[in-house]
Every structure is written in structure tokens, then in C-alpha cells.
Amino acid sequence: MTASPDLATLLAPRDTATVKTALLGRLSDKKFPINDWEDGGVARTLIEADAEELSALEASAVPIAQSGFLGTATDDAWLEKTAHDLFEVDRYPATFTVGPMVLTCAAGAGPYTINAGQLWFADPITGLRYTNAASGVLTSSATLSLASRAESPGAAYNLLPNHITTMVTPLPGVTCNNPEGSSNTWATTQGTDQESKELLIQRCQDKWATLGYGQNDAWYRYYARESSVTVTRVAIVTNPGGVSNKVKVAIAGPSGPLDSGTVEATAKYLAERKGNTTILEVAAADTTDVTFTGDAYVQAELADAWPGLMELALEALLRTINVHGTLYLAAIIEKLMEIPGTVNVVITLPATDITAGALGIIVRAASPVHPAITVHSV
């Protein structure tokens, strides 16, 4: 009886040529006249067809074999099935950014009765668009704040304050802006991307910690991320300041500190599950501001689009840095050099690598509104 293949064999499927050689070898051992079979003949054609099908079958077994383990599951569908079937953990979907849009009406204009979904606003640099999710009446020489939602789900829509200044749906005498709220944020609900493979795998692994009676870092991280889809980054410090039995948990979303409502909900969620003797403190992550300045040399035909792509690239880079993580100068340059048309980038600020505090994350400074990286056409 042939032995079952091991995992390494299952993960290394043979190509068609290798399978064909193996089939011919087995037939030769049985005294078949394989050397008398010409190309195009019936016997050789059947062997070649079998080799192609067997190679394809072995290749199809790879994602199935990989799906049995979190560390090797690479196909999205198989990873999600493994997480659901083995850990009862479902992947978080992408969600929408929500925040207030303030409309300002000039003297002599208006009044305007505005219905939900009537207006569209945009960031003139990135082109990202938002629509009002609430209704209201805007009168002359007055302002009106309307809850607004991103056009599509995703963390890219978590723009900084004062970015959304274009009225895509114009109203005579009316301007728009997304003002700063608290902690250098605008969004009251941060949009999220679909949960990454790394975060999904970590959530599955962290769930093991919930089977015991004690609470370690994985326990706090798991329940903090279970409390809200917007909690994507978690830091835990035990016995802070030498206080026995005290645990401090700092949480952040994909694009910065989370609002007080989310912090309170996470604190309540953890408090309902922690040990009776544990002193728990949950807070929004501290922030370390970074300002970007420098020069970019870009092919002339792509120079106009470059600032918007730069904004998106820098925000995407910051989202990858965990609590107490480091923003490396080399990573900034590498990220910007990936933008189409970029010939060279010289960064003057930050001048060195930046590391956030033990309970902190790195965020863009509110001023200047846009990174002061000058684009030079070449």
C-alpha cells in the first residue's frame, strides 16, 4: 500500500513533465515498450493527458492542505473557512467612514432644505467622495452640520480634518468642510478595510487564551478586538506604575485614536469578562505626530495626480504601524517610490526614524493640512 504523502509533499505539487516522467518510469518497470511510442501516438498522448490532469489535481490539493493550518492558509476563502470552522471566528468586513460635514451659507444665499443623500462632497486632492446621511435646513449666513458617509467602505476614507472642501453637488453661496473633532480626528466612526489575513490569524490564535481562567495579553487583545470592528490596534501594559493587579489597555482604529463611545464600549465589554480582582483601565492610544516635508521628482505626465496618490500612500503606511511601532525613513521613501511616475524622493521631515510610546501610535500632524512635499516635474 502506498504511504500517504506528508504535508511538505502536498505543498509541493509536481509539474506536468515530472508526472509524465514518473508515469513512463512505472510503465517501463512493467516492461511496456515506452521507447517505441512516437509523439502523437495514442499511447503517448494518453500518458501526456494523464500527466496534465494529475499535475492539476496535485496543484488543487495545495490550498486544501494549507487550509488546515493558520500559518499556511494563504487563499482567502480557505482561510476564512478555517477560521470559521475551527475557531468560530468570522472575518470582519470593510466598513464606512462616518463624520460631520459642516455647510456654511453666505449672506444673501439660501435658505436650502437638504434631504439625506442629496449632496456630495469631495477631497480635491485624493478625489474621495462623501454624501450627507442626514437632512436639515441651511439658512442664510448660518452653518449646518450634517452626518455624512463615505461613498465606499474602507480606511482610505478616514481623512484628516479640513480635507473635504469641494461641493460636488453645488449650492450657490454654500461651502463645505470636515472640521476637527477631538484628538486630531474628524470621523466619528472610522472606516475599516476588510480584516487583513494577519489580524484574522492573530484573532484566531488569541482566542486560545479565553479558554482559561486567567487573563494574559492575548486575552485582552482578543476581547478588545471582539468589542468593535473598528478596534484594529491594541496595546496592553500590566502593573503600570507598579500597581499590582492593574492592567491598562490602549486601543486605536486603523487611522488613529478611537472616539470616547468606542473606548467606553470596549471598557464595558472587557469589564464584564475580566477577573474580579483586576483593576482595568481602557483608553484611546496616545499619539505621536509626524510632519512630512521634502521634494519629489515625478514624470511630468503623472505630476498632477501625484499629490493625491501621496496622501493615500502615507496614510496607508501609517495604518501598518502597530502600537509602540516605528516609522522608518526608509519605509517612507520606499512607499512613495512605489507611486507611478516617481523618479526620486528626498525627505527632510521627519529627520529620523520615529517610535511611538508604549501605548501610542503615530499619526499625521493636523498642520499642514497636506504633506509639504514639493512635486518637481522631470
DASUL-V632873 format. One record per backbone hydrogen bond with DSSP energy under -0.5 kcal/mol. CO is the residue of the C=O (numbers start at 1). NH is the residue of the N-H. If there is no record, write none. Layout:
co/nh
CO/NH
CO/NH
This chain:
co/nh
6/10
7/11
9/12
15/19
16/20
17/21
18/22
19/23
20/24
21/25
22/26
23/27
24/28
25/29
26/30
27/32
28/31
32/34
33/36
34/37
36/38
38/41
41/45
42/46
43/47
44/48
45/49
46/50
47/51
48/52
49/53
50/54
51/55
52/56
53/57
54/58
55/59
56/60
57/61
58/61
58/62
59/62
59/63
60/64
61/65
62/66
63/67
65/68
66/69
69/72
69/73
72/74
75/79
76/80
77/81
78/82
79/83
80/84
81/85
82/86
82/87
83/87
83/89
84/88
92/195
95/154
95/192
97/150
98/188
98/189
99/148
100/102
101/103
101/146
102/177
103/144
104/175
106/109
106/141
112/114
112/138
113/115
114/136
115/118
119/132
120/168
120/169
121/130
122/124
122/165
122/166
123/127
128/123
129/151
130/121
131/149
132/117
136/114
137/139
138/111
138/112
139/142
142/105
144/103
144/146
146/101
147/133
147/134
148/99
149/131
154/157
155/158
157/159
160/163
163/124
163/165
165/167
166/122
166/168
168/170
171/174
173/106
175/104
177/102
177/179
178/162
182/185
185/181
186/100
189/98
192/95
196/200
197/201
198/202
199/203
200/204
201/205
202/206
203/207
205/208
206/209
207/210
208/211
209/212
214/216
216/220
217/221
218/222
219/223
220/224
221/225
222/226
223/227
224/228
228/231
230/232
233/252
235/250
237/248
239/242
240/243
242/244
243/246
245/279
246/239
247/249
247/281
248/237
249/283
250/235
251/258
251/285
252/232
252/233
253/256
256/253
259/263
260/264
261/265
262/266
263/267
264/268
265/269
266/270
267/271
268/272
270/273
270/274
275/278
278/280
279/247
281/249
283/251
286/361
288/363
290/365
291/293
292/372
293/348
293/349
294/374
295/346
296/298
296/376
297/343
297/344
298/378
299/302
299/303
300/303
302/306
303/307
305/309
306/310
307/311
308/312
309/313
310/314
311/315
312/316
313/317
314/318
315/319
316/320
317/320
318/321
320/322
322/325
325/356
326/328
327/354
328/332
329/333
330/334
331/335
332/336
333/337
334/338
335/338
336/339
339/342
341/299
344/297
346/295
346/348
349/293
354/327
357/360
359/286
360/324
361/288
363/290
371/373
372/294
372/374
374/296
374/376
376/298
